[in-house]
């Protein structure tokens, strides 16, 4: 009788702990899209990362089969009004923060596309996070 109660309590405790989830489920990526682009050119992917956890995380890289490379870039305007772009080693995502990848700012640069990206096409992109591991997205090509 005591063994049955002990086993029942252990099973209940295991279920409660597993129901708590992991931090990767609390880091989400929303509204992912890419602009149309031609094979051999560069393309860009945009989205919003939402960190619903109580600890920081970092986007450390990206990969896809549709381009020779996928790099994290930041576009910004310098003091002379000229747009510049630089590759980023990582992007920090603080607790409770949203980070928006958008035209004219942060984006994933798709280097040397292996195929045309036409409106209505979809492809996969994998984002690599410091704490959450890899998150694979389905990217919709849109004319925005």
ABEGO torsion letter per residue (X at the ends): XAAAAAAAAAAAAAAAAAAAEBAAAABBBBGBBBBBBBBGBBBBBBBBBBBABABBBBBAEBBBAABABBBBBBBBBBAAGBBBBBBBABBBBBBGBBBBBBBGBBBBBBBGBABBBBBGBBBBBBBBBAAAEBBBBBBBBBBX
